Amino acid sequence: MTTHDAADERLRRWRLVLGGDCADGTGRALTGQDAAMDGALTALYGGGGGAGTGTSRKGGGGRSAGLGASAPSVARWLGDIRTYFPSSVVQVMQRDAIQRLGLSALLLEPEMLEAVEPDVHLVGTLLSLNKAMPETTKETARAVVRKVVADIEKRLATRTRATLTGALDRSARINRPRHRDIDWDRTIRANLRNYLPEYGTVVPERLIGYGRASQSVKKEVVLCIDQSGSMAASVVYASVFGAVLASMRSISTRLVVFDTAVVDLTDQLDDPVDVLFGTQLGGGTDINRALAYCQSQITRPADTVVVLISDLYEGGIRDEMLKRVAAMKASGVQFVALLALSDEGAPAYDRDHAAALAALGAPAFACTPDLFPEVMAAAIEKRPLPIPDTATGA
């Protein structure tokens, strides 16, 4: 690319960013696909008197958003942005359109749902609209949600099962193993001080081995999920992980969602889509009540991991909530507090409650879906959790 071409490309990009009728001083006119891309951006981000618009594009020159509230025009716009922009950008633009232009109601129309690019945030929006969704839309909505769930499961399921199977095997190691059950790697490392250089070998005083395979339940996991509106992405990921864990015969999994009420969705874990449509995003929060229910379901505390996924804004009895966490930990329960289970970092959260949990030895931190298997493996093996360096609640 020549210097002239590079300068022209920079000018073109600035023109698309600035988006004014008078080219915002760039002196660059748009034609063809560039003009169509500019039109798609202006429909969403243009300033002026468009319906429901928010902040205008810089130097908008009075141009207004062009989506209006018409389903056909929005459907055409959705098709346009999928033509001109990559999927990651399309998802951001869809999210902005829903928030800035108030298009949530249009998602109740099947034709609209068929035009959108499915992602975790769209699933959250659909779940929040679930109660208002007409029967003619529900099947289409389930298809959209199922596609997102399948993509997440494909990305995370195999690694989750492999990581947790290894953790379960390691947690079952014994010190008087049969010969075929000896873990030679750990045995050698544990006996390096007994190395005999003249023989070039290690004399093992202590054998470390894997426990014999068993079909019985080794660990019990309780996922306790805050279904307030800000936790939508976490609810989606937690539901998928719950289904993956439930598919492992050596783990007994319980999934509980809560706002001011508590709902046990364990019997729907064979299908995470059913779990998601069993949630009701929004409403208040009573963490204490949810933990009270989870505590009542624990029968083997030393073999139980409780995972609370919440921004910790407690509408119930704060001191009782903390007492329950302390009591569970004292009984041998491994307690994990996640401010979020998503790729977006920690949401706004109650810092006082996070600090109080940390003082009990249960630091609260945001966890990405990719890190979650490692967090669960550490909890199963009762070793320190792999808390990210950027964790704000630790």
KESEKOL-496993 format. One record per residue (C-alpha): x, y, z; residue number from 1; residue in one letter. Coordinates in pm, 1 decimal, padded with zeros to 6 digits. Example, Ala and Ser with C-alpha at 12.3 -4.5 7.8 and 13.67 -1.06 7.14 Angstrom:
((01230.0, -00450.0, 00780.0), 1, 'a')
((01367.0, -00106.0, 00714.0), 2, 's')
//
This chain:
((00000.0, 00000.0, 00000.0), 1, 'm')
((00143.9, 00336.8, -00103.3), 2, 't')
((00165.1, 00636.7, 00126.3), 3, 't')
((-00121.9, 00795.2, -00065.8), 4, 'h')
((-00336.4, 00481.4, -00030.4), 5, 'd')
((-00265.6, 00460.5, 00342.4), 6, 'a')
((-00362.3, 00825.3, 00392.1), 7, 'a')
((-00680.7, 00773.3, 00190.5), 8, 'd')
((-00772.8, 00469.0, 00401.5), 9, 'e')
((-00721.7, 00665.0, 00722.2), 10, 'r')
((-00941.3, 00942.3, 00586.6), 11, 'l')
((-01210.0, 00688.5, 00492.5), 12, 'r')
((-01208.4, 00541.1, 00843.4), 13, 'r')
((-01228.6, 00882.7, 01007.2), 14, 'w')
((-01517.7, 00971.8, 00779.6), 15, 'r')
((-01707.9, 00659.8, 00891.6), 16, 'l')
((-01632.8, 00731.5, 01256.5), 17, 'v')
((-01728.7, 01099.9, 01249.0), 18, 'l')
((-02036.9, 01041.5, 01036.1), 19, 'g')
((-02144.4, 01397.5, 00954.0), 20, 'g')
((-02341.1, 01515.9, 00650.6), 21, 'd')
((-02066.3, 01760.6, 00566.5), 22, 'c')
((-01796.7, 01495.5, 00600.2), 23, 'a')
((-01688.4, 01660.9, 00925.7), 24, 'd')
((-01401.3, 01840.7, 00759.9), 25, 'g')
((-01254.1, 01529.6, 00602.9), 26, 't')
((-01352.6, 01628.0, 00250.9), 27, 'g')
((-01426.5, 01262.6, 00182.4), 28, 'r')
((-01751.9, 01153.2, 00017.5), 29, 'a')
((-01883.2, 00801.0, 00069.1), 30, 'l')
((-02009.2, 00576.8, -00209.3), 31, 't')
((-02118.6, 00216.8, -00256.4), 32, 'g')
((-02073.7, -00013.1, 00041.0), 33, 'q')
((-01914.2, 00264.1, 00249.8), 34, 'd')
((-02229.4, 00472.9, 00210.3), 35, 'a')
((-02443.1, 00172.4, 00311.3), 36, 'a')
((-02225.9, 00108.2, 00618.0), 37, 'm')
((-02251.9, 00475.8, 00711.3), 38, 'd')
((-02628.9, 00455.9, 00677.3), 39, 'g')
((-02644.9, 00152.7, 00910.1), 40, 'a')
((-02432.6, 00331.5, 01169.3), 41, 'l')
((-02635.5, 00652.2, 01137.9), 42, 't')
((-02962.7, 00463.6, 01189.9), 43, 'a')
((-02836.9, 00358.0, 01533.1), 44, 'l')
((-02591.7, 00624.6, 01644.1), 45, 'y')
((-02703.5, 00936.8, 01452.4), 46, 'g')
((-02796.7, 01240.3, 01659.8), 47, 'g')
((-03104.4, 01455.4, 01638.1), 48, 'g')
((-03469.8, 01371.7, 01668.1), 49, 'g')
((-03477.7, 01000.2, 01589.3), 50, 'g')
((-03703.6, 00789.1, 01804.2), 51, 'a')
((-03542.0, 00694.3, 02129.1), 52, 'g')
((-03187.2, 00791.5, 02031.7), 53, 't')
((-02923.5, 00855.0, 02288.0), 54, 'g')
((-02582.7, 01013.2, 02246.8), 55, 't')
((-02519.7, 01126.8, 01891.7), 56, 's')
((-02223.8, 01040.9, 01677.7), 57, 'r')
((-01963.3, 01310.2, 01704.0), 58, 'k')
((-02036.3, 01598.1, 01468.6), 59, 'g')
((-02365.0, 01441.1, 01361.2), 60, 'g')
((-02474.4, 01753.3, 01176.5), 61, 'g')
((-02838.3, 01705.0, 01280.0), 62, 'g')
((-02880.3, 01362.6, 01123.3), 63, 'r')
((-03126.1, 01144.5, 01307.3), 64, 's')
((-03157.4, 00774.5, 01382.2), 65, 'a')
((-03357.0, 00595.1, 01116.5), 66, 'g')
((-03480.8, 00270.6, 01274.3), 67, 'l')
((-03798.2, 00406.5, 01426.5), 68, 'g')
((-04024.3, 00144.5, 01583.3), 69, 'a')
((-04105.5, -00046.2, 01266.4), 70, 's')
((-04030.6, -00417.9, 01268.3), 71, 'a')
((-03969.5, -00434.7, 00889.6), 72, 'p')
((-03720.2, -00146.4, 00899.4), 73, 's')
((-03538.9, -00298.8, 01198.0), 74, 'v')
((-03529.2, -00639.9, 01027.0), 75, 'a')
((-03375.9, -00479.8, 00717.8), 76, 'r')
((-03123.6, -00297.8, 00934.1), 77, 'w')
((-03028.9, -00623.0, 01109.3), 78, 'l')
((-02969.3, -00781.0, 00772.0), 79, 'g')
((-02756.3, -00485.8, 00664.7), 80, 'd')
((-02525.6, -00490.6, 00965.0), 81, 'i')
((-02474.6, -00867.1, 00929.9), 82, 'r')
((-02368.3, -00800.2, 00570.7), 83, 't')
((-02125.2, -00517.6, 00645.3), 84, 'y')
((-01976.9, -00600.5, 00987.6), 85, 'f')
((-01818.2, -00905.5, 01158.3), 86, 'p')
((-02024.9, -01105.3, 01407.0), 87, 's')
((-01857.7, -00953.8, 01715.1), 88, 's')
((-01944.6, -00601.0, 01596.6), 89, 'v')
((-02298.9, -00705.7, 01503.5), 90, 'v')
((-02359.2, -00831.4, 01856.3), 91, 'q')
((-02245.2, -00499.7, 02005.4), 92, 'v')
((-02466.5, -00301.8, 01765.1), 93, 'm')
((-02768.2, -00521.8, 01843.3), 94, 'q')
((-02713.7, -00467.0, 02214.7), 95, 'r')
((-02687.8, -00090.9, 02163.1), 96, 'd')
((-03004.0, -00090.2, 01950.4), 97, 'a')
((-03201.4, -00268.2, 02221.1), 98, 'i')
((-03076.6, -00029.2, 02490.8), 99, 'q')
((-03074.7, 00300.9, 02297.7), 100, 'r')
((-03383.1, 00263.8, 02082.1), 101, 'l')
((-03605.0, 00057.5, 02309.5), 102, 'g')
((-03645.5, -00232.8, 02067.7), 103, 'l')
((-03703.8, -00507.1, 02326.1), 104, 's')
((-04072.3, -00537.3, 02238.9), 105, 'a')
((-03986.9, -00611.2, 01875.7), 106, 'l')
((-03797.8, -00922.7, 01988.8), 107, 'l')
((-04137.3, -01072.9, 02070.0), 108, 'l')
((-04198.4, -01109.0, 01695.0), 109, 'e')
((-04065.9, -01433.9, 01537.4), 110, 'p')
((-03953.5, -01255.3, 01220.1), 111, 'e')
((-03728.5, -01030.0, 01426.7), 112, 'm')
((-03573.3, -01316.7, 01618.9), 113, 'l')
((-03488.2, -01496.0, 01297.0), 114, 'e')
((-03292.5, -01188.9, 01182.3), 115, 'a')
((-03074.8, -01135.6, 01488.5), 116, 'v')
((-02723.6, -01263.3, 01562.8), 117, 'e')
((-02761.0, -01486.7, 01871.8), 118, 'p')
((-02531.2, -01420.1, 02168.2), 119, 'd')
((-02533.7, -01438.0, 02548.6), 120, 'v')
((-02669.6, -01084.3, 02587.3), 121, 'h')
((-02957.2, -01150.8, 02350.0), 122, 'l')
((-03043.6, -01462.1, 02551.7), 123, 'v')
((-03052.4, -01248.4, 02866.6), 124, 'g')
((-03291.3, -01004.3, 02699.2), 125, 't')
((-03516.7, -01286.1, 02579.6), 126, 'l')
((-03528.3, -01440.4, 02925.7), 127, 'l')
((-03628.2, -01106.5, 03076.4), 128, 's')
((-03915.0, -01093.7, 02822.7), 129, 'l')
((-04013.9, -01456.2, 02876.9), 130, 'n')
((-04334.7, -01386.9, 03070.6), 131, 'k')
((-04457.4, -01142.0, 02806.0), 132, 'a')
((-04367.3, -01365.2, 02512.5), 133, 'm')
((-04660.2, -01486.0, 02300.2), 134, 'p')
((-04685.1, -01854.6, 02215.4), 135, 'e')
((-04609.8, -01781.9, 01848.1), 136, 't')
((-04266.6, -01649.9, 01949.0), 137, 't')
((-04163.5, -01901.4, 02214.3), 138, 'k')
((-04043.7, -02174.4, 01979.9), 139, 'e')
((-03832.7, -01928.5, 01782.7), 140, 't')
((-03693.9, -01787.2, 02107.2), 141, 'a')
((-03605.6, -02136.9, 02230.2), 142, 'r')
((-03425.6, -02204.9, 01902.6), 143, 'a')
((-03219.7, -01886.9, 01946.3), 144, 'v')
((-03136.8, -01975.7, 02307.4), 145, 'v')
((-03054.5, -02335.1, 02213.4), 146, 'r')
((-02805.2, -02219.9, 01950.9), 147, 'k')
((-02621.1, -02001.5, 02203.3), 148, 'v')
((-02625.8, -02278.7, 02465.4), 149, 'v')
((-02491.0, -02530.8, 02212.9), 150, 'a')
((-02207.1, -02295.4, 02118.5), 151, 'd')
((-02112.0, -02243.1, 02484.0), 152, 'i')
((-02133.5, -02614.5, 02558.8), 153, 'e')
((-01917.0, -02699.4, 02258.6), 154, 'k')
((-01655.6, -02450.4, 02376.2), 155, 'r')
((-01645.1, -02550.9, 02743.2), 156, 'l')
((-01791.1, -02897.4, 02809.9), 157, 'a')
((-01499.6, -03122.9, 02713.0), 158, 't')
((-01241.9, -02922.0, 02904.8), 159, 'r')
((-01469.2, -02896.7, 03208.8), 160, 't')
((-01523.9, -03272.5, 03225.4), 161, 'r')
((-01152.6, -03346.6, 03176.0), 162, 'a')
((-01041.3, -03094.0, 03439.6), 163, 't')
((-01291.0, -03207.3, 03701.9), 164, 'l')
((-01235.6, -03577.1, 03634.2), 165, 't')
((-00865.4, -03522.0, 03701.6), 166, 'g')
((-00944.7, -03329.4, 04020.4), 167, 'a')
((-01176.7, -03604.7, 04141.3), 168, 'l')
((-00912.8, -03868.8, 04072.6), 169, 'd')
((-00644.4, -03670.8, 04254.5), 170, 'r')
((-00873.1, -03607.9, 04552.0), 171, 's')
((-00923.3, -03985.0, 04578.4), 172, 'a')
((-00550.6, -04068.5, 04596.3), 173, 'r')
((-00448.4, -04314.2, 04865.3), 174, 'i')
((-00112.8, -04384.2, 05033.0), 175, 'n')
((-00129.8, -04765.1, 05027.2), 176, 'r')
((-00218.8, -04828.9, 04664.7), 177, 'p')
((-00208.9, -05154.0, 04476.3), 178, 'r')
((00073.4, -05171.2, 04223.2), 179, 'h')
((-00149.9, -05091.3, 03925.9), 180, 'r')
((-00296.1, -04787.9, 04109.9), 181, 'd')
((00040.0, -04620.5, 04188.8), 182, 'i')
((00077.4, -04262.4, 04066.7), 183, 'd')
((00444.9, -04292.0, 03975.0), 184, 'w')
((00496.7, -03926.0, 03896.2), 185, 'd')
((00381.6, -03804.9, 04239.3), 186, 'r')
((00545.9, -04099.3, 04414.7), 187, 't')
((00887.6, -04018.0, 04263.3), 188, 'i')
((00856.5, -03646.6, 04340.3), 189, 'r')
((00757.0, -03723.2, 04701.3), 190, 'a')
((01062.5, -03946.7, 04748.5), 191, 'n')
((01337.4, -03749.7, 04572.3), 192, 'l')
((01532.5, -03718.9, 04897.2), 193, 'r')
((01576.8, -04096.3, 04880.8), 194, 'n')
((01761.4, -04083.7, 04547.8), 195, 'y')
((02060.5, -04323.7, 04533.7), 196, 'l')
((02308.5, -04185.0, 04277.6), 197, 'p')
((02517.9, -04501.8, 04273.2), 198, 'e')
((02213.8, -04695.2, 04153.4), 199, 'y')
((02050.3, -04410.6, 03960.4), 200, 'g')
((01716.3, -04470.5, 04126.1), 201, 't')
((01477.9, -04351.2, 04395.9), 202, 'v')
((01382.4, -04574.2, 04687.4), 203, 'v')
((01013.6, -04496.6, 04757.6), 204, 'p')
((00936.1, -04494.0, 05129.3), 205, 'e')
((00583.0, -04372.5, 05062.3), 206, 'r')
((00365.6, -04479.3, 04772.3), 207, 'l')
((00101.1, -04243.0, 04636.3), 208, 'i')
((-00176.2, -04381.1, 04424.6), 209, 'g')
((-00513.8, -04316.9, 04273.0), 210, 'y')
((-00820.2, -04457.1, 04442.0), 211, 'g')
((-00986.4, -04736.6, 04248.6), 212, 'r')
((-01248.1, -04618.8, 04003.3), 213, 'a')
((-01591.6, -04594.5, 04151.7), 214, 's')
((-01930.6, -04518.1, 04007.6), 215, 'q')
((-02048.8, -04371.4, 04337.7), 216, 's')
((-02088.0, -03997.4, 04391.1), 217, 'v')
((-01760.9, -03845.3, 04512.8), 218, 'k')
((-01859.5, -03480.5, 04540.2), 219, 'k')
((-02177.3, -03277.0, 04567.6), 220, 'e')
((-02199.0, -02935.3, 04400.2), 221, 'v')
((-02463.4, -02673.0, 04470.1), 222, 'v')
((-02486.9, -02383.0, 04224.5), 223, 'l')
((-02677.8, -02096.1, 04387.4), 224, 'c')
((-02748.1, -01832.4, 04122.6), 225, 'i')
((-02872.3, -01476.4, 04166.1), 226, 'd')
((-03124.8, -01413.3, 03886.6), 227, 'q')
((-03142.8, -01034.4, 03923.7), 228, 's')
((-03128.7, -00850.7, 03591.9), 229, 'g')
((-02760.2, -00757.0, 03614.4), 230, 's')
((-02662.9, -01126.3, 03636.6), 231, 'm')
((-02814.6, -01235.1, 03302.9), 232, 'a')
((-02490.7, -01354.4, 03138.4), 233, 'a')
((-02390.8, -01536.7, 03458.1), 234, 's')
((-02724.9, -01718.1, 03464.3), 235, 'v')
((-02668.7, -01839.3, 03106.8), 236, 'v')
((-02317.5, -01970.0, 03169.1), 237, 'y')
((-02406.5, -02121.3, 03509.1), 238, 'a')
((-02697.9, -02311.3, 03355.1), 239, 's')
((-02470.2, -02463.2, 03091.9), 240, 'v')
((-02207.1, -02556.2, 03349.7), 241, 'f')
((-02478.8, -02702.7, 03570.8), 242, 'g')
((-02588.4, -02932.0, 03287.6), 243, 'a')
((-02227.5, -03035.5, 03221.0), 244, 'v')
((-02164.7, -03115.3, 03588.0), 245, 'l')
((-02493.6, -03306.0, 03609.9), 246, 'a')
((-02375.1, -03527.7, 03323.2), 247, 's')
((-02082.8, -03651.1, 03538.1), 248, 'm')
((-02187.8, -03953.1, 03744.0), 249, 'r')
((-01928.8, -03888.4, 04016.1), 250, 's')
((-02074.4, -03542.4, 04089.6), 251, 'i')
((-02420.4, -03481.4, 04231.9), 252, 's')
((-02529.1, -03137.3, 04110.0), 253, 't')
((-02803.0, -02912.5, 04242.0), 254, 'r')
((-02896.4, -02583.6, 04070.7), 255, 'l')
((-03087.7, -02318.9, 04263.2), 256, 'v')
((-03190.2, -01975.5, 04134.2), 257, 'v')
((-03320.6, -01696.4, 04351.0), 258, 'f')
((-03445.0, -01340.5, 04375.7), 259, 'd')
((-03667.7, -01282.6, 04678.7), 260, 't')
((-03795.0, -01638.2, 04627.0), 261, 'a')
((-03596.0, -01958.1, 04578.1), 262, 'v')
((-03651.7, -02203.9, 04291.9), 263, 'v')
((-03477.9, -02542.2, 04268.0), 264, 'd')
((-03427.8, -02631.4, 03899.6), 265, 'l')
((-03223.8, -02947.0, 03958.9), 266, 't')
((-03479.8, -03172.0, 03791.1), 267, 'd')
((-03436.3, -02975.9, 03464.9), 268, 'q')
((-03058.0, -03002.4, 03447.4), 269, 'l')
((-03067.4, -03250.7, 03161.3), 270, 'd')
((-03158.3, -02955.9, 02936.1), 271, 'd')
((-02999.1, -02615.7, 03011.7), 272, 'p')
((-03253.8, -02446.1, 02783.9), 273, 'v')
((-03531.3, -02566.0, 03015.1), 274, 'd')
((-03329.6, -02432.4, 03308.1), 275, 'v')
((-03296.7, -02092.2, 03145.6), 276, 'l')
((-03666.0, -02066.1, 03066.3), 277, 'f')
((-03733.1, -02163.9, 03426.7), 278, 'g')
((-03555.7, -01850.1, 03547.9), 279, 't')
((-03714.7, -01509.7, 03587.3), 280, 'q')
((-03458.6, -01232.5, 03544.5), 281, 'l')
((-03512.8, -00918.0, 03747.5), 282, 'g')
((-03669.4, -00851.2, 04085.3), 283, 'g')
((-03516.4, -00825.6, 04431.6), 284, 'g')
((-03253.2, -01034.3, 04605.5), 285, 't')
((-03257.1, -01244.2, 04921.9), 286, 'd')
((-02923.2, -01424.7, 04942.9), 287, 'i')
((-02982.7, -01534.5, 05300.3), 288, 'n')
((-03301.5, -01721.2, 05206.7), 289, 'r')
((-03128.0, -01889.1, 04912.1), 290, 'a')
((-02831.7, -02000.5, 05124.2), 291, 'l')
((-03069.8, -02126.8, 05392.7), 292, 'a')
((-03231.3, -02354.0, 05134.7), 293, 'y')
((-02895.4, -02471.9, 04999.9), 294, 'c')
((-02772.4, -02539.8, 05353.3), 295, 'q')
((-03079.2, -02753.9, 05420.2), 296, 's')
((-02993.6, -02974.2, 05121.3), 297, 'q')
((-02636.3, -03054.9, 05231.6), 298, 'i')
((-02594.0, -03406.7, 05369.2), 299, 't')
((-02217.2, -03458.2, 05324.0), 300, 'r')
((-02055.5, -03121.9, 05411.9), 301, 'p')
((-01694.8, -03243.5, 05378.7), 302, 'a')
((-01767.3, -03353.4, 05022.0), 303, 'd')
((-01976.7, -03053.0, 04917.0), 304, 't')
((-01889.6, -02743.2, 04714.9), 305, 'v')
((-02135.1, -02450.8, 04728.6), 306, 'v')
((-02093.9, -02188.3, 04455.6), 307, 'v')
((-02276.9, -01860.1, 04514.9), 308, 'l')
((-02296.0, -01647.8, 04198.1), 309, 'i')
((-02418.4, -01301.0, 04293.5), 310, 's')
((-02329.8, -00932.0, 04294.6), 311, 'd')
((-02396.0, -00956.0, 04672.4), 312, 'l')
((-02656.8, -00680.7, 04690.4), 313, 'y')
((-02848.8, -00839.8, 04975.5), 314, 'e')
((-03213.0, -00754.8, 05031.7), 315, 'g')
((-03246.7, -01007.5, 05312.5), 316, 'g')
((-03076.0, -01029.9, 05650.6), 317, 'i')
((-02706.5, -00951.9, 05603.6), 318, 'r')
((-02577.5, -01088.4, 05936.2), 319, 'd')
((-02773.1, -01412.0, 05892.8), 320, 'e')
((-02628.0, -01455.4, 05544.8), 321, 'm')
((-02273.0, -01423.9, 05679.1), 322, 'l')
((-02350.3, -01659.4, 05969.3), 323, 'k')
((-02471.3, -01922.5, 05721.6), 324, 'r')
((-02152.8, -01895.6, 05516.9), 325, 'v')
((-01943.1, -01925.9, 05833.1), 326, 'a')
((-02144.8, -02227.2, 05950.0), 327, 'a')
((-02111.1, -02404.4, 05614.6), 328, 'm')
((-01736.1, -02348.8, 05608.0), 329, 'k')
((-01702.4, -02466.9, 05968.2), 330, 'a')
((-01883.5, -02789.7, 05878.3), 331, 's')
((-01634.1, -02862.2, 05600.2), 332, 'g')
((-01819.0, -02718.5, 05298.2), 333, 'v')
((-01600.5, -02559.2, 05031.4), 334, 'q')
((-01766.3, -02223.1, 04968.5), 335, 'f')
((-01699.3, -02027.4, 04647.8), 336, 'v')
((-01836.0, -01674.3, 04590.4), 337, 'a')
((-01838.2, -01544.7, 04233.9), 338, 'l')
((-01940.0, -01185.1, 04160.2), 339, 'l')
((-01999.5, -01288.4, 03799.5), 340, 'a')
((-01953.2, -01588.6, 03572.3), 341, 'l')
((-01901.0, -01416.0, 03239.1), 342, 's')
((-01640.9, -01262.0, 03009.9), 343, 'd')
((-01724.8, -00908.7, 03121.2), 344, 'e')
((-01546.7, -00882.7, 03455.0), 345, 'g')
((-01710.2, -00792.5, 03783.3), 346, 'a')
((-02038.0, -00600.2, 03767.9), 347, 'p')
((-02124.8, -00335.6, 04024.0), 348, 'a')
((-02128.9, -00526.0, 04352.8), 349, 'y')
((-02162.8, -00473.2, 04727.0), 350, 'd')
((-01805.4, -00414.5, 04843.5), 351, 'r')
((-01891.0, -00438.6, 05213.4), 352, 'd')
((-02039.0, -00784.3, 05168.7), 353, 'h')
((-01743.8, -00891.3, 04952.4), 354, 'a')
((-01503.8, -00776.9, 05225.2), 355, 'a')
((-01707.3, -00957.0, 05491.9), 356, 'a')
((-01695.4, -01282.6, 05292.5), 357, 'l')
((-01320.3, -01243.2, 05240.9), 358, 'a')
((-01281.1, -01207.0, 05618.7), 359, 'a')
((-01454.9, -01544.6, 05652.4), 360, 'l')
((-01204.2, -01699.7, 05411.7), 361, 'g')
((-01438.5, -01685.7, 05111.7), 362, 'a')
((-01305.5, -01412.4, 04880.3), 363, 'p')
((-01554.3, -01297.6, 04615.7), 364, 'a')
((-01423.5, -01246.1, 04263.6), 365, 'f')
((-01538.2, -01236.8, 03903.6), 366, 'a')
((-01469.5, -01554.0, 03707.6), 367, 'c')
((-01458.1, -01608.1, 03332.9), 368, 't')
((-01618.9, -01921.2, 03186.7), 369, 'p')
((-01272.5, -02042.2, 03080.6), 370, 'd')
((-01142.5, -02017.6, 03438.4), 371, 'l')
((-01445.1, -02180.7, 03601.8), 372, 'f')
((-01327.6, -02544.1, 03555.5), 373, 'p')
((-00999.8, -02458.6, 03731.9), 374, 'e')
((-01187.8, -02289.4, 04016.0), 375, 'v')
((-01408.1, -02596.5, 04060.1), 376, 'm')
((-01109.0, -02831.8, 04043.1), 377, 'a')
((-00933.5, -02635.0, 04318.6), 378, 'a')
((-01248.1, -02640.9, 04534.1), 379, 'a')
((-01287.0, -03016.0, 04485.7), 380, 'i')
((-00923.1, -03074.4, 04585.5), 381, 'e')
((-00952.4, -02827.5, 04876.2), 382, 'k')
((-00660.4, -02617.1, 04761.1), 383, 'r')
((-00638.4, -02236.3, 04717.8), 384, 'p')
((-00863.4, -02102.0, 04445.3), 385, 'l')
((-00698.5, -01957.3, 04131.4), 386, 'p')
((-00821.0, -01603.0, 04192.1), 387, 'i')
((-00731.9, -01368.5, 03903.7), 388, 'p')
((-00481.7, -01091.3, 03979.8), 389, 'd')
((-00745.6, -00835.8, 03877.0), 390, 't')
((-01004.1, -00974.8, 04121.6), 391, 'a')
((-01170.2, -00682.7, 04298.2), 392, 't')
((-01348.0, -00870.0, 04572.6), 393, 'g')
((-01054.2, -01076.9, 04694.5), 394, 'a')
//
